Amino acid sequence: MVSIAFTGGGTGGHIYPGLALISCLKKLLPSCRIFWIGSDSGMDRTIVERAGIEFFGIPSGKLRRYFSLQNVSDIFKVGSGFFAARRILKKEKPTLLFSKGGFVSVPPCAAAASLKIPVFTHESDYSPGLATRLNIRFCERIFIPYGESLKFYRGGAAAKAQVSGNPIRPEFAGADPAKGRSFLGLGDSERILLVLGGSLGSREINELVTASLPELSRHYTVVHQYGEANAEAMSSIVQENRGSYKPYAYFREEMPHIIAAAELVLCRSGAGTIWECKYLNKPMVLIPLRGSGTSRGDQVENARLFEKAGAAVCFFPWQEGAGPDSLSSLVASLAEDPQRRKALGEAKVSEKEAALFIAEEIVRRINPV
């Protein structure tokens, strides 16, 4: 029996595109067994098992870009992850391993290569992350989101790279604005500004938006996903503000419908979020996570590329003069300019349906004609 192993995780952005691909594979290979190898701690298991996918947990060490004593202990976790993944792969005997990236994916990719199991991987961001750069040596194929990203892949890596776009979860094909409005308790006439800080929320965005609420609320009902990790910090603001401000710790299966209902989306520029909003033709204001000790700057790259394509407007809080007032002015200018919002929503970033394209490539590798 044909089986395919998936790996990746650490954030929803490394898991949800993989689930989109699995949905396509199940249609193309109905009898194929699919399972996921992810971190034995964190959100990986919860998200994957909720989608009905068999899950195997392994020890996972984080690939940090800054000095930390945890880097020492995590070296041993990475080693343990390799041997744990190798035991799983040797026992389960998948036909192919597909990696969606993130620090947890490196040990399974290395283990698969040691067992001569073909490895495919997908990079969601404009430039390759550390996990992708490490995994390249183990992979036969590397799927990348943009033609402009090819410049980051040299020599043998360039021969493996293929432009695919980014997979979108199938739930977004059925996104219904009426269901989103019903969930939010809003009527058809309400104009919605949706604020998303990523799966973990964003303190920076939370502070900017709550400081801007009086002005933002002049144009919109502000629907704000602030992140479960920020619940305590947001508690007083949540209690004090009502009416045109609707705060939520986290959205789950209702997310596609809520995005569909929004007139404008203000969000981080993680690859998953911006591609899902683009799929639904939503104009976006992007506030990227800045490159620092905890980020390589991929969100800034993603944001600039979408702005260059005419699909979004960037707002960089670290620039001089950027703050609640300037954010309010930017949102107001978009609220008062329907033609500009329409142009942003209709701008093209990719022509490919990535999940189907990659799934078909996997099928060709498993069942060559």
Contacts in CASP RR format, 6 or more apart in sequence:
PFRMAT RR
TARGET T0000
AUTHOR 0000-0000-0000
METHOD contacts of the structure
MODEL  1
MVSIAFTGGGTGGHIYPGLALISCLKKLLPSCRIFWIGSDSGMDRTIVER
AGIEFFGIPSGKLRRYFSLQNVSDIFKVGSGFFAARRILKKEKPTLLFSK
GGFVSVPPCAAAASLKIPVFTHESDYSPGLATRLNIRFCERIFIPYGESL
KFYRGGAAAKAQVSGNPIRPEFAGADPAKGRSFLGLGDSERILLVLGGSL
GSREINELVTASLPELSRHYTVVHQYGEANAEAMSSIVQENRGSYKPYAY
FREEMPHIIAAAELVLCRSGAGTIWECKYLNKPMVLIPLRGSGTSRGDQV
ENARLFEKAGAAVCFFPWQEGAGPDSLSSLVASLAEDPQRRKALGEAKVS
EKEAALFIAEEIVRRINPV
1 31 0 8 1.000
1 32 0 8 1.000
1 33 0 8 1.000
2 29 0 8 1.000
2 31 0 8 1.000
2 32 0 8 1.000
2 33 0 8 1.000
2 95 0 8 1.000
2 366 0 8 1.000
3 32 0 8 1.000
3 33 0 8 1.000
3 34 0 8 1.000
3 35 0 8 1.000
3 92 0 8 1.000
3 93 0 8 1.000
3 94 0 8 1.000
3 95 0 8 1.000
4 25 0 8 1.000
4 29 0 8 1.000
4 32 0 8 1.000
4 33 0 8 1.000
4 34 0 8 1.000
4 94 0 8 1.000
4 95 0 8 1.000
4 96 0 8 1.000
4 97 0 8 1.000
4 98 0 8 1.000
4 362 0 8 1.000
4 366 0 8 1.000
5 34 0 8 1.000
5 35 0 8 1.000
5 36 0 8 1.000
5 37 0 8 1.000
5 88 0 8 1.000
5 89 0 8 1.000
5 92 0 8 1.000
5 94 0 8 1.000
5 96 0 8 1.000
5 97 0 8 1.000
5 98 0 8 1.000
5 108 0 8 1.000
5 112 0 8 1.000
5 117 0 8 1.000
6 18 0 8 1.000
6 21 0 8 1.000
6 22 0 8 1.000
6 34 0 8 1.000
6 35 0 8 1.000
6 36 0 8 1.000
6 37 0 8 1.000
6 53 0 8 1.000
6 97 0 8 1.000
6 98 0 8 1.000
6 99 0 8 1.000
6 100 0 8 1.000
7 36 0 8 1.000
7 37 0 8 1.000
7 38 0 8 1.000
7 85 0 8 1.000
7 97 0 8 1.000
7 98 0 8 1.000
7 99 0 8 1.000
7 100 0 8 1.000
7 101 0 8 1.000
7 104 0 8 1.000
7 105 0 8 1.000
7 108 0 8 1.000
7 109 0 8 1.000
8 14 0 8 1.000
8 15 0 8 1.000
8 36 0 8 1.000
8 37 0 8 1.000
8 38 0 8 1.000
8 44 0 8 1.000
8 99 0 8 1.000
8 100 0 8 1.000
8 101 0 8 1.000
8 102 0 8 1.000
8 104 0 8 1.000
8 105 0 8 1.000
8 108 0 8 1.000
9 15 0 8 1.000
9 38 0 8 1.000
9 39 0 8 1.000
9 44 0 8 1.000
9 100 0 8 1.000
9 101 0 8 1.000
9 102 0 8 1.000
9 103 0 8 1.000
9 104 0 8 1.000
9 105 0 8 1.000
10 39 0 8 1.000
10 42 0 8 1.000
10 43 0 8 1.000
10 44 0 8 1.000
10 60 0 8 1.000
10 102 0 8 1.000
10 103 0 8 1.000
10 104 0 8 1.000
11 43 0 8 1.000
11 102 0 8 1.000
11 199 0 8 1.000
11 200 0 8 1.000
12 43 0 8 1.000
12 47 0 8 1.000
12 199 0 8 1.000
13 124 0 8 1.000
13 199 0 8 1.000
13 270 0 8 1.000
13 271 0 8 1.000
13 272 0 8 1.000
14 100 0 8 1.000
14 101 0 8 1.000
14 102 0 8 1.000
14 105 0 8 1.000
14 124 0 8 1.000
15 43 0 8 1.000
15 44 0 8 1.000
15 47 0 8 1.000
15 48 0 8 1.000
15 100 0 8 1.000
16 47 0 8 1.000
16 169 0 8 1.000
16 272 0 8 1.000
17 100 0 8 1.000
17 122 0 8 1.000
17 124 0 8 1.000
17 166 0 8 1.000
17 167 0 8 1.000
17 168 0 8 1.000
17 169 0 8 1.000
17 271 0 8 1.000
17 272 0 8 1.000
17 354 0 8 1.000
17 355 0 8 1.000
18 98 0 8 1.000
18 100 0 8 1.000
18 122 0 8 1.000
18 167 0 8 1.000
19 47 0 8 1.000
19 48 0 8 1.000
19 51 0 8 1.000
19 53 0 8 1.000
19 169 0 8 1.000
20 167 0 8 1.000
20 168 0 8 1.000
20 169 0 8 1.000
20 170 0 8 1.000
20 354 0 8 1.000
20 355 0 8 1.000
21 98 0 8 1.000
21 100 0 8 1.000
21 122 0 8 1.000
21 167 0 8 1.000
21 355 0 8 1.000
21 358 0 8 1.000
21 359 0 8 1.000
22 34 0 8 1.000
22 51 0 8 1.000
22 53 0 8 1.000
23 169 0 8 1.000
23 170 0 8 1.000
23 355 0 8 1.000
24 170 0 8 1.000
24 355 0 8 1.000
24 356 0 8 1.000
24 358 0 8 1.000
24 359 0 8 1.000
25 32 0 8 1.000
25 34 0 8 1.000
25 359 0 8 1.000
25 362 0 8 1.000
25 363 0 8 1.000
26 32 0 8 1.000
26 34 0 8 1.000
28 359 0 8 1.000
28 360 0 8 1.000
28 363 0 8 1.000
29 363 0 8 1.000
29 366 0 8 1.000
33 54 0 8 1.000
34 53 0 8 1.000
34 54 0 8 1.000
35 53 0 8 1.000
35 54 0 8 1.000
35 55 0 8 1.000
35 56 0 8 1.000
35 92 0 8 1.000
35 94 0 8 1.000
36 44 0 8 1.000
36 48 0 8 1.000
36 53 0 8 1.000
36 54 0 8 1.000
36 55 0 8 1.000
36 56 0 8 1.000
37 55 0 8 1.000
37 56 0 8 1.000
37 57 0 8 1.000
37 58 0 8 1.000
37 85 0 8 1.000
37 88 0 8 1.000
37 89 0 8 1.000
37 104 0 8 1.000
37 108 0 8 1.000
38 44 0 8 1.000
38 45 0 8 1.000
38 48 0 8 1.000
38 55 0 8 1.000
38 56 0 8 1.000
38 57 0 8 1.000
38 58 0 8 1.000
38 60 0 8 1.000
38 104 0 8 1.000
38 108 0 8 1.000
39 45 0 8 1.000
39 57 0 8 1.000
39 58 0 8 1.000
39 60 0 8 1.000
39 104 0 8 1.000
40 57 0 8 1.000
40 58 0 8 1.000
40 59 0 8 1.000
40 60 0 8 1.000
41 60 0 8 1.000
43 199 0 8 1.000
44 55 0 8 1.000
44 57 0 8 1.000
44 104 0 8 1.000
45 55 0 8 1.000
45 57 0 8 1.000
48 55 0 8 1.000
49 55 0 8 1.000
56 88 0 8 1.000
56 92 0 8 1.000
57 84 0 8 1.000
58 80 0 8 1.000
58 81 0 8 1.000
58 84 0 8 1.000
58 85 0 8 1.000
58 88 0 8 1.000
58 104 0 8 1.000
58 107 0 8 1.000
58 108 0 8 1.000
59 77 0 8 1.000
59 78 0 8 1.000
59 79 0 8 1.000
59 80 0 8 1.000
59 81 0 8 1.000
59 84 0 8 1.000
60 77 0 8 1.000
60 78 0 8 1.000
60 81 0 8 1.000
60 103 0 8 1.000
60 104 0 8 1.000
60 107 0 8 1.000
61 74 0 8 1.000
61 77 0 8 1.000
61 78 0 8 1.000
61 81 0 8 1.000
61 103 0 8 1.000
61 104 0 8 1.000
62 70 0 8 1.000
62 74 0 8 1.000
62 103 0 8 1.000
63 102 0 8 1.000
63 103 0 8 1.000
63 106 0 8 1.000
63 130 0 8 1.000
63 131 0 8 1.000
63 134 0 8 1.000
64 70 0 8 1.000
64 71 0 8 1.000
64 74 0 8 1.000
65 130 0 8 1.000
65 293 0 8 1.000
65 294 0 8 1.000
65 295 0 8 1.000
65 296 0 8 1.000
66 293 0 8 1.000
66 294 0 8 1.000
78 106 0 8 1.000
78 107 0 8 1.000
79 107 0 8 1.000
81 107 0 8 1.000
81 108 0 8 1.000
82 107 0 8 1.000
82 110 0 8 1.000
82 111 0 8 1.000
83 111 0 8 1.000
84 107 0 8 1.000
85 107 0 8 1.000
85 108 0 8 1.000
85 110 0 8 1.000
85 111 0 8 1.000
85 112 0 8 1.000
86 111 0 8 1.000
86 114 0 8 1.000
86 115 0 8 1.000
89 97 0 8 1.000
89 108 0 8 1.000
89 111 0 8 1.000
89 112 0 8 1.000
89 115 0 8 1.000
89 117 0 8 1.000
90 115 0 8 1.000
94 112 0 8 1.000
94 117 0 8 1.000
95 117 0 8 1.000
95 118 0 8 1.000
95 366 0 8 1.000
96 117 0 8 1.000
96 118 0 8 1.000
96 119 0 8 1.000
96 120 0 8 1.000
96 362 0 8 1.000
96 365 0 8 1.000
96 366 0 8 1.000
97 108 0 8 1.000
97 109 0 8 1.000
97 112 0 8 1.000
97 117 0 8 1.000
97 118 0 8 1.000
97 119 0 8 1.000
97 120 0 8 1.000
98 119 0 8 1.000
98 120 0 8 1.000
98 121 0 8 1.000
98 122 0 8 1.000
98 362 0 8 1.000
99 105 0 8 1.000
99 108 0 8 1.000
99 109 0 8 1.000
99 119 0 8 1.000
99 120 0 8 1.000
99 121 0 8 1.000
99 122 0 8 1.000
99 131 0 8 1.000
99 135 0 8 1.000
99 139 0 8 1.000
100 121 0 8 1.000
100 122 0 8 1.000
100 124 0 8 1.000
101 121 0 8 1.000
101 122 0 8 1.000
101 123 0 8 1.000
101 131 0 8 1.000
101 132 0 8 1.000
101 135 0 8 1.000
102 131 0 8 1.000
103 130 0 8 1.000
103 131 0 8 1.000
105 121 0 8 1.000
105 131 0 8 1.000
105 135 0 8 1.000
106 131 0 8 1.000
106 134 0 8 1.000
106 135 0 8 1.000
109 119 0 8 1.000
109 121 0 8 1.000
109 134 0 8 1.000
109 135 0 8 1.000
109 138 0 8 1.000
109 139 0 8 1.000
110 138 0 8 1.000
112 118 0 8 1.000
112 119 0 8 1.000
112 138 0 8 1.000
113 119 0 8 1.000
113 137 0 8 1.000
113 138 0 8 1.000
118 140 0 8 1.000
118 365 0 8 1.000
119 135 0 8 1.000
119 138 0 8 1.000
119 139 0 8 1.000
119 140 0 8 1.000
120 139 0 8 1.000
120 140 0 8 1.000
120 141 0 8 1.000
120 142 0 8 1.000
120 143 0 8 1.000
120 358 0 8 1.000
120 361 0 8 1.000
120 362 0 8 1.000
120 365 0 8 1.000
121 132 0 8 1.000
121 135 0 8 1.000
121 136 0 8 1.000
121 139 0 8 1.000
121 141 0 8 1.000
121 142 0 8 1.000
121 143 0 8 1.000
122 142 0 8 1.000
122 143 0 8 1.000
122 144 0 8 1.000
122 164 0 8 1.000
122 167 0 8 1.000
122 358 0 8 1.000
123 129 0 8 1.000
123 132 0 8 1.000
123 142 0 8 1.000
123 143 0 8 1.000
123 144 0 8 1.000
123 145 0 8 1.000
123 149 0 8 1.000
124 145 0 8 1.000
124 166 0 8 1.000
124 270 0 8 1.000
124 271 0 8 1.000
124 272 0 8 1.000
124 275 0 8 1.000
125 145 0 8 1.000
125 270 0 8 1.000
125 271 0 8 1.000
125 298 0 8 1.000
125 301 0 8 1.000
125 302 0 8 1.000
126 145 0 8 1.000
126 146 0 8 1.000
126 148 0 8 1.000
126 149 0 8 1.000
126 298 0 8 1.000
126 301 0 8 1.000
126 302 0 8 1.000
126 305 0 8 1.000
127 149 0 8 1.000
127 152 0 8 1.000
127 296 0 8 1.000
127 298 0 8 1.000
127 301 0 8 1.000
128 136 0 8 1.000
128 144 0 8 1.000
128 149 0 8 1.000
128 152 0 8 1.000
128 153 0 8 1.000
129 296 0 8 1.000
129 298 0 8 1.000
130 296 0 8 1.000
132 142 0 8 1.000
136 142 0 8 1.000
136 153 0 8 1.000
136 157 0 8 1.000
136 160 0 8 1.000
139 160 0 8 1.000
140 160 0 8 1.000
140 365 0 8 1.000
141 160 0 8 1.000
141 162 0 8 1.000
141 361 0 8 1.000
141 365 0 8 1.000
142 153 0 8 1.000
142 157 0 8 1.000
142 160 0 8 1.000
142 161 0 8 1.000
142 162 0 8 1.000
143 161 0 8 1.000
143 162 0 8 1.000
143 163 0 8 1.000
143 164 0 8 1.000
143 165 0 8 1.000
143 354 0 8 1.000
143 358 0 8 1.000
143 361 0 8 1.000
144 150 0 8 1.000
144 153 0 8 1.000
144 161 0 8 1.000
144 162 0 8 1.000
144 163 0 8 1.000
144 164 0 8 1.000
144 165 0 8 1.000
145 163 0 8 1.000
145 164 0 8 1.000
145 165 0 8 1.000
145 166 0 8 1.000
145 271 0 8 1.000
145 275 0 8 1.000
145 350 0 8 1.000
145 354 0 8 1.000
146 163 0 8 1.000
146 165 0 8 1.000
146 305 0 8 1.000
146 349 0 8 1.000
146 350 0 8 1.000
147 163 0 8 1.000
148 305 0 8 1.000
149 161 0 8 1.000
149 163 0 8 1.000
150 158 0 8 1.000
150 161 0 8 1.000
150 163 0 8 1.000
153 160 0 8 1.000
153 161 0 8 1.000
162 361 0 8 1.000
163 352 0 8 1.000
164 352 0 8 1.000
164 354 0 8 1.000
164 357 0 8 1.000
164 358 0 8 1.000
165 275 0 8 1.000
165 350 0 8 1.000
165 352 0 8 1.000
165 354 0 8 1.000
165 357 0 8 1.000
166 271 0 8 1.000
166 272 0 8 1.000
166 275 0 8 1.000
166 350 0 8 1.000
166 354 0 8 1.000
167 354 0 8 1.000
167 355 0 8 1.000
167 358 0 8 1.000
168 275 0 8 1.000
168 276 0 8 1.000
168 279 0 8 1.000
168 354 0 8 1.000
168 355 0 8 1.000
169 256 0 8 1.000
169 276 0 8 1.000
170 355 0 8 1.000
171 253 0 8 1.000
171 255 0 8 1.000
171 256 0 8 1.000
172 256 0 8 1.000
172 259 0 8 1.000
172 276 0 8 1.000
172 279 0 8 1.000
172 280 0 8 1.000
174 256 0 8 1.000
175 256 0 8 1.000
175 257 0 8 1.000
175 259 0 8 1.000
175 260 0 8 1.000
175 280 0 8 1.000
176 257 0 8 1.000
176 260 0 8 1.000
177 257 0 8 1.000
177 260 0 8 1.000
177 261 0 8 1.000
178 257 0 8 1.000
178 261 0 8 1.000
179 254 0 8 1.000
179 257 0 8 1.000
180 254 0 8 1.000
180 257 0 8 1.000
180 258 0 8 1.000
180 260 0 8 1.000
180 261 0 8 1.000
181 187 0 8 1.000
181 188 0 8 1.000
181 190 0 8 1.000
181 192 0 8 1.000
181 261 0 8 1.000
183 254 0 8 1.000
183 257 0 8 1.000
183 258 0 8 1.000
184 192 0 8 1.000
184 221 0 8 1.000
184 223 0 8 1.000
184 246 0 8 1.000
184 258 0 8 1.000
184 261 0 8 1.000
186 192 0 8 1.000
186 221 0 8 1.000
186 246 0 8 1.000
186 261 0 8 1.000
190 221 0 8 1.000
191 219 0 8 1.000
191 220 0 8 1.000
191 221 0 8 1.000
191 263 0 8 1.000
191 335 0 8 1.000
192 220 0 8 1.000
192 221 0 8 1.000
192 223 0 8 1.000
192 261 0 8 1.000
192 262 0 8 1.000
192 263 0 8 1.000
192 264 0 8 1.000
193 216 0 8 1.000
193 219 0 8 1.000
193 220 0 8 1.000
193 221 0 8 1.000
193 222 0 8 1.000
193 223 0 8 1.000
193 262 0 8 1.000
193 263 0 8 1.000
193 264 0 8 1.000
193 265 0 8 1.000
193 266 0 8 1.000
193 331 0 8 1.000
194 223 0 8 1.000
194 225 0 8 1.000
194 258 0 8 1.000
194 259 0 8 1.000
194 261 0 8 1.000
194 262 0 8 1.000
194 264 0 8 1.000
194 265 0 8 1.000
194 266 0 8 1.000
194 267 0 8 1.000
195 205 0 8 1.000
195 209 0 8 1.000
195 222 0 8 1.000
195 223 0 8 1.000
195 224 0 8 1.000
195 225 0 8 1.000
195 226 0 8 1.000
195 265 0 8 1.000
195 266 0 8 1.000
195 267 0 8 1.000
196 225 0 8 1.000
196 265 0 8 1.000
196 266 0 8 1.000
196 267 0 8 1.000
196 268 0 8 1.000
196 273 0 8 1.000
197 205 0 8 1.000
197 206 0 8 1.000
197 225 0 8 1.000
197 226 0 8 1.000
197 227 0 8 1.000
197 267 0 8 1.000
197 268 0 8 1.000
198 225 0 8 1.000
198 227 0 8 1.000
198 267 0 8 1.000
198 268 0 8 1.000
198 270 0 8 1.000
198 273 0 8 1.000
199 227 0 8 1.000
199 250 0 8 1.000
200 227 0 8 1.000
200 228 0 8 1.000
200 229 0 8 1.000
201 225 0 8 1.000
201 226 0 8 1.000
201 227 0 8 1.000
201 228 0 8 1.000
201 229 0 8 1.000
201 230 0 8 1.000
202 227 0 8 1.000
202 268 0 8 1.000
202 287 0 8 1.000
202 289 0 8 1.000
203 230 0 8 1.000
203 233 0 8 1.000
204 287 0 8 1.000
204 317 0 8 1.000
205 266 0 8 1.000
205 267 0 8 1.000
205 268 0 8 1.000
205 287 0 8 1.000
206 224 0 8 1.000
206 226 0 8 1.000
206 230 0 8 1.000
206 233 0 8 1.000
206 234 0 8 1.000
208 287 0 8 1.000
208 317 0 8 1.000
208 323 0 8 1.000
208 324 0 8 1.000
208 327 0 8 1.000
209 216 0 8 1.000
209 222 0 8 1.000
209 224 0 8 1.000
209 266 0 8 1.000
209 327 0 8 1.000
210 234 0 8 1.000
210 237 0 8 1.000
210 241 0 8 1.000
211 323 0 8 1.000
211 324 0 8 1.000
212 324 0 8 1.000
212 325 0 8 1.000
212 327 0 8 1.000
212 328 0 8 1.000
212 331 0 8 1.000
213 222 0 8 1.000
213 241 0 8 1.000
213 245 0 8 1.000
215 324 0 8 1.000
215 325 0 8 1.000
215 328 0 8 1.000
215 331 0 8 1.000
215 332 0 8 1.000
216 222 0 8 1.000
216 328 0 8 1.000
216 331 0 8 1.000
217 244 0 8 1.000
217 245 0 8 1.000
218 332 0 8 1.000
219 331 0 8 1.000
219 332 0 8 1.000
219 335 0 8 1.000
219 336 0 8 1.000
220 244 0 8 1.000
220 263 0 8 1.000
220 264 0 8 1.000
220 331 0 8 1.000
220 335 0 8 1.000
221 243 0 8 1.000
221 244 0 8 1.000
221 245 0 8 1.000
221 246 0 8 1.000
222 244 0 8 1.000
222 245 0 8 1.000
222 246 0 8 1.000
223 246 0 8 1.000
223 248 0 8 1.000
223 258 0 8 1.000
223 262 0 8 1.000
224 245 0 8 1.000
224 246 0 8 1.000
224 247 0 8 1.000
224 248 0 8 1.000
225 248 0 8 1.000
225 249 0 8 1.000
225 250 0 8 1.000
225 251 0 8 1.000
226 234 0 8 1.000
226 247 0 8 1.000
226 248 0 8 1.000
226 249 0 8 1.000
227 249 0 8 1.000
227 250 0 8 1.000
228 249 0 8 1.000
228 250 0 8 1.000
230 249 0 8 1.000
231 249 0 8 1.000
234 247 0 8 1.000
237 247 0 8 1.000
238 247 0 8 1.000
241 247 0 8 1.000
251 258 0 8 1.000
256 276 0 8 1.000
256 280 0 8 1.000
259 265 0 8 1.000
259 276 0 8 1.000
259 277 0 8 1.000
259 280 0 8 1.000
259 282 0 8 1.000
260 280 0 8 1.000
262 282 0 8 1.000
263 283 0 8 1.000
263 335 0 8 1.000
263 341 0 8 1.000
264 282 0 8 1.000
264 283 0 8 1.000
264 284 0 8 1.000
264 285 0 8 1.000
264 331 0 8 1.000
264 334 0 8 1.000
264 335 0 8 1.000
264 341 0 8 1.000
265 277 0 8 1.000
265 282 0 8 1.000
265 283 0 8 1.000
265 284 0 8 1.000
265 285 0 8 1.000
266 284 0 8 1.000
266 285 0 8 1.000
266 287 0 8 1.000
266 331 0 8 1.000
267 273 0 8 1.000
267 274 0 8 1.000
267 277 0 8 1.000
267 284 0 8 1.000
267 285 0 8 1.000
267 286 0 8 1.000
267 287 0 8 1.000
268 286 0 8 1.000
268 287 0 8 1.000
268 288 0 8 1.000
268 289 0 8 1.000
268 299 0 8 1.000
269 286 0 8 1.000
269 287 0 8 1.000
269 288 0 8 1.000
269 289 0 8 1.000
269 299 0 8 1.000
269 300 0 8 1.000
269 302 0 8 1.000
269 303 0 8 1.000
269 306 0 8 1.000
269 312 0 8 1.000
270 288 0 8 1.000
270 289 0 8 1.000
270 298 0 8 1.000
270 299 0 8 1.000
270 302 0 8 1.000
271 298 0 8 1.000
271 302 0 8 1.000
274 284 0 8 1.000
274 286 0 8 1.000
274 302 0 8 1.000
274 303 0 8 1.000
274 306 0 8 1.000
274 312 0 8 1.000
275 349 0 8 1.000
277 284 0 8 1.000
278 284 0 8 1.000
278 306 0 8 1.000
278 311 0 8 1.000
278 345 0 8 1.000
278 349 0 8 1.000
281 345 0 8 1.000
281 346 0 8 1.000
282 345 0 8 1.000
283 312 0 8 1.000
283 313 0 8 1.000
283 334 0 8 1.000
283 340 0 8 1.000
283 341 0 8 1.000
283 342 0 8 1.000
283 344 0 8 1.000
283 345 0 8 1.000
284 306 0 8 1.000
284 311 0 8 1.000
284 312 0 8 1.000
284 313 0 8 1.000
284 344 0 8 1.000
285 312 0 8 1.000
285 313 0 8 1.000
285 314 0 8 1.000
285 315 0 8 1.000
285 327 0 8 1.000
285 330 0 8 1.000
285 331 0 8 1.000
285 334 0 8 1.000
286 302 0 8 1.000
286 303 0 8 1.000
286 306 0 8 1.000
286 307 0 8 1.000
286 312 0 8 1.000
286 313 0 8 1.000
286 314 0 8 1.000
286 315 0 8 1.000
287 314 0 8 1.000
287 315 0 8 1.000
287 316 0 8 1.000
287 317 0 8 1.000
288 297 0 8 1.000
288 299 0 8 1.000
288 300 0 8 1.000
288 302 0 8 1.000
288 303 0 8 1.000
288 314 0 8 1.000
288 316 0 8 1.000
289 295 0 8 1.000
289 297 0 8 1.000
289 299 0 8 1.000
289 300 0 8 1.000
290 297 0 8 1.000
290 299 0 8 1.000
290 300 0 8 1.000
290 316 0 8 1.000
290 318 0 8 1.000
291 297 0 8 1.000
291 299 0 8 1.000
291 300 0 8 1.000
300 316 0 8 1.000
303 312 0 8 1.000
303 314 0 8 1.000
304 314 0 8 1.000
306 312 0 8 1.000
306 349 0 8 1.000
307 313 0 8 1.000
307 314 0 8 1.000
309 347 0 8 1.000
309 348 0 8 1.000
309 349 0 8 1.000
310 343 0 8 1.000
310 344 0 8 1.000
310 347 0 8 1.000
311 344 0 8 1.000
311 345 0 8 1.000
311 347 0 8 1.000
311 348 0 8 1.000
311 349 0 8 1.000
312 344 0 8 1.000
313 330 0 8 1.000
313 334 0 8 1.000
313 344 0 8 1.000
315 322 0 8 1.000
315 326 0 8 1.000
315 327 0 8 1.000
315 330 0 8 1.000
316 322 0 8 1.000
317 323 0 8 1.000
333 340 0 8 1.000
334 340 0 8 1.000
334 341 0 8 1.000
334 344 0 8 1.000
END
